[in-house]
Amino acid sequence: MAVYVDEVRRWWWARPPFHRGSCHLTADSEHELHALAGRIGLHRAWFQPRSRPHYDLTPAIREHALAAGAVFMPAREQVLLRRRASR
């Protein structure tokens, strides 16, 4: 089981703090996701359960997530991993 972050993407329309880009924090289980999110100071209210459960991260918080044990996995690979797991 693992917690993942994907690549930072920049959005021309985004407002602070996401104007410098954002990425996603996801996990193999919601329990792991919320546990790591709590360790790096994310509020549970920021959790986004629709489509694929995740938290949005700024580039600075992404670094905290990686230091806390999250693993980099490109977004495309995460989608493929989820498709294989749901079969």
N, C-alpha and C positions, 0 to 999 in steps of 0.2 A: 504494500500500500504506500502511496506517495501523495505529496502535494506538489502542484506544478504552477509555474508562471510561464507565460508565453512572451513573445517579442513585443517591444514597445511600438505602438503605432501613433503617428501624429495626426490629429484631426484639425483641419483649418477652422472649423466652426466651434471648437471646444472653448469653454470658459475656464478660468482658474479654478482648481489647481490642475486641471487636465489639459490646459493649453500647450503644455510641453510634451504631451503624449500620455498614453495609458496602456495598460495591459491587464491581463486577467489572472486571478488566483483561483485555481480549481483543484480538485482532489479526487482520489478514488472513492472516498466516502465523505458524506457531509460532516460526520463527526471529526475526521481529520482536518477538513477544511476549516471548520469553526475553531478547532483547537489552535491551529497555527495562526489564524486571523486574530484570535484573542491575544496570543503571545506577542504579536507585533502591533497591537493597539487598535485594531479595526473594530468598529462598533457593529454589533449584530444587525442593526437597522440598515446597514449598507449592503447586506447580503442580497443578492439578486437570484431568486430561485427559479425564474422562468428559463426556458430553453435549456441551457446547461447551467447548473448552479455555480455561481462565482461571485467574487468581489472584484471591483475595478480598483486598480492600483496606479498611483503616480510612479514615475521612474525612481524617485527616492524611496518610496515604500517598497517597491519591487526589490531594491537592494537589501532592505531589512528582511524581506521574505526569503531571499536566497541565503542570507546569513543565518536565518533561523531554521534552514533545512529544506526549503522548497527547491525543486529541481527544474531547470529550464527544459521545456519541451515546446517546440513550435506549435502554434495553434492548429495547423493542418494535421500534425501527427496526433494531437490530442483528439481531434475529430475521428481519425482512423482508429485509434485505440478504443474509443467509446463504441464505435460501430462494431468492432470485433467482439467486444465484451457483451453487447446486447444480443448477439446471435444465439 
